[in-house]
Amino acid sequence: MNEIETYPKEDVLEDDYPVHFDYCYVCDGKVEISPVGGGATVRDLKRALQVSEVKRCNMDARGFFG
Protein backbone atom coordinates (compact mmCIF):
# COMPACT_ATOMS: atom_id res chain seq x y z
CA MET A 1 0.00 0.00 0.00
CA ASN A 2 1.38 3.44 -0.95
CA GLU A 3 1.04 5.93 1.88
CA ILE A 4 1.69 9.63 1.43
CA GLU A 5 4.27 10.78 3.96
CA THR A 6 3.16 13.76 6.03
CA TYR A 7 5.34 16.51 7.47
CA PRO A 8 4.73 18.95 10.35
CA LYS A 9 3.39 22.44 9.65
CA GLU A 10 2.00 21.54 6.23
CA ASP A 11 -1.46 22.96 6.75
CA VAL A 12 -4.18 22.86 4.10
CA LEU A 13 -4.59 26.36 2.65
CA GLU A 14 -7.98 28.00 2.11
CA ASP A 15 -8.99 28.95 -1.44
CA ASP A 16 -8.61 32.69 -0.78
CA TYR A 17 -5.09 32.37 0.67
CA PRO A 18 -2.46 34.25 -1.40
CA VAL A 19 0.21 32.22 -3.21
CA HIS A 20 3.51 33.32 -4.69
CA PHE A 21 5.22 32.61 -7.99
CA ASP A 22 8.10 30.11 -7.75
CA TYR A 23 7.23 29.02 -4.17
CA CYS A 24 6.85 25.34 -3.29
CA TYR A 25 3.45 23.99 -2.24
CA VAL A 26 2.21 20.45 -1.61
CA CYS A 27 -0.52 19.84 -4.18
CA ASP A 28 -2.47 16.58 -3.90
CA GLY A 29 0.48 15.09 -2.00
CA LYS A 30 3.20 16.15 -4.45
CA VAL A 31 5.61 19.09 -4.12
CA GLU A 32 4.96 21.58 -6.91
CA ILE A 33 6.46 24.97 -7.76
CA SER A 34 3.80 27.62 -8.21
CA PRO A 35 3.42 28.90 -11.77
CA VAL A 36 1.15 31.73 -10.52
CA GLY A 37 1.66 34.79 -8.34
CA GLY A 38 1.13 38.54 -8.38
CA GLY A 39 -2.11 38.51 -6.44
CA ALA A 40 -3.02 34.89 -7.21
CA THR A 41 -4.77 32.71 -4.64
CA VAL A 42 -4.90 29.02 -3.83
CA ARG A 43 -7.99 28.85 -6.04
CA ASP A 44 -5.89 30.07 -9.00
CA LEU A 45 -3.12 27.59 -8.19
CA LYS A 46 -5.61 24.71 -8.02
CA ARG A 47 -6.97 25.69 -11.42
CA ALA A 48 -3.50 26.09 -12.96
CA LEU A 49 -2.23 22.72 -11.70
CA GLN A 50 -5.59 20.91 -11.85
CA VAL A 51 -5.38 19.77 -8.21
CA SER A 52 -7.94 19.65 -5.40
CA GLU A 53 -5.80 20.29 -2.30
CA VAL A 54 -2.96 22.73 -1.61
CA LYS A 55 -0.83 22.74 1.55
CA ARG A 56 2.16 24.68 2.80
CA CYS A 57 5.46 22.98 1.99
CA ASN A 58 7.80 22.46 4.95
CA MET A 59 10.98 22.39 2.92
CA ASP A 60 13.20 22.03 6.00
CA ALA A 61 11.36 18.93 7.28
CA ARG A 62 11.50 17.45 3.78
CA GLY A 63 15.29 17.79 3.78
CA PHE A 64 15.60 20.44 1.06
CA PHE A 65 18.21 22.32 3.12
CA GLY A 66 20.62 19.58 4.00
C-alpha positions as CSV (number, residue, x, y, z in Angstrom):
1,M,0.0,0.0,0.0
2,N,1.4,3.4,-1.0
3,E,1.0,5.9,1.9
4,I,1.7,9.6,1.4
5,E,4.3,10.8,4.0
6,T,3.2,13.8,6.0
7,Y,5.3,16.5,7.5
8,P,4.7,18.9,10.3
9,K,3.4,22.4,9.6
10,E,2.0,21.5,6.2
11,D,-1.5,23.0,6.7
12,V,-4.2,22.9,4.1
13,L,-4.6,26.4,2.7
14,E,-8.0,28.0,2.1
15,D,-9.0,28.9,-1.4
16,D,-8.6,32.7,-0.8
17,Y,-5.1,32.4,0.7
18,P,-2.5,34.3,-1.4
19,V,0.2,32.2,-3.2
20,H,3.5,33.3,-4.7
21,F,5.2,32.6,-8.0
22,D,8.1,30.1,-7.8
23,Y,7.2,29.0,-4.2
24,C,6.9,25.3,-3.3
25,Y,3.4,24.0,-2.2
26,V,2.2,20.4,-1.6
27,C,-0.5,19.8,-4.2
28,D,-2.5,16.6,-3.9
29,G,0.5,15.1,-2.0
30,K,3.2,16.1,-4.4
31,V,5.6,19.1,-4.1
32,E,5.0,21.6,-6.9
33,I,6.5,25.0,-7.8
34,S,3.8,27.6,-8.2
35,P,3.4,28.9,-11.8
36,V,1.1,31.7,-10.5
37,G,1.7,34.8,-8.3
38,G,1.1,38.5,-8.4
39,G,-2.1,38.5,-6.4
40,A,-3.0,34.9,-7.2
41,T,-4.8,32.7,-4.6
42,V,-4.9,29.0,-3.8
43,R,-8.0,28.8,-6.0
44,D,-5.9,30.1,-9.0
45,L,-3.1,27.6,-8.2
46,K,-5.6,24.7,-8.0
47,R,-7.0,25.7,-11.4
48,A,-3.5,26.1,-13.0
49,L,-2.2,22.7,-11.7
50,Q,-5.6,20.9,-11.8
51,V,-5.4,19.8,-8.2
52,S,-7.9,19.6,-5.4
53,E,-5.8,20.3,-2.3
54,V,-3.0,22.7,-1.6
55,K,-0.8,22.7,1.5
56,R,2.2,24.7,2.8
57,C,5.5,23.0,2.0
58,N,7.8,22.5,5.0
59,M,11.0,22.4,2.9
60,D,13.2,22.0,6.0
61,A,11.4,18.9,7.3
62,R,11.5,17.5,3.8
63,G,15.3,17.8,3.8
64,F,15.6,20.4,1.1
65,F,18.2,22.3,3.1
66,G,20.6,19.6,4.0
